[in-house]
Amino acid sequence: MPAPTSADYARRAGELEGELHTGRAVRLLYATDASEYQELPAAVAMPRSDADVRTLITFARTHGLG
């Protein structure tokens, strides 16, 4: 599966009602949880609708993310 490019993320962001962040600062904020582990996500999605969730799931499956 092809890794998504910055253009892929930009296109997907334009299709969402919500937000899709790929900047390092936001990704760092979401890299940790209540555990001791830290993993930098490829992007941070903030969907606003069911359609956004469907779009993001399709994108993740297409690119082998998750």
KAFENRA-V135230 format. One record per residue. N is the residue number from 1. SS is DSSP state (helix for helix, strand for strand, loop for the rest). Layout:
N	SS
N	SS
This chain:
1	loop
2	loop
3	loop
4	loop
5	loop
6	helix
7	helix
8	helix
9	helix
10	helix
11	helix
12	helix
13	helix
14	helix
15	helix
16	loop
17	loop
18	loop
19	strand
20	strand
21	strand
22	loop
23	loop
24	helix
25	helix
26	helix
27	helix
28	helix
29	helix
30	loop
31	loop
32	strand
33	loop
34	loop
35	loop
36	loop
37	loop
38	strand
39	loop
40	loop
41	loop
42	loop
43	loop
44	strand
45	strand
46	strand
47	loop
48	loop
49	loop
50	helix
51	helix
52	helix
53	helix
54	helix
55	helix
56	helix
57	helix
58	helix
59	helix
60	helix
61	helix
62	helix
63	helix
64	loop
65	loop
66	loop
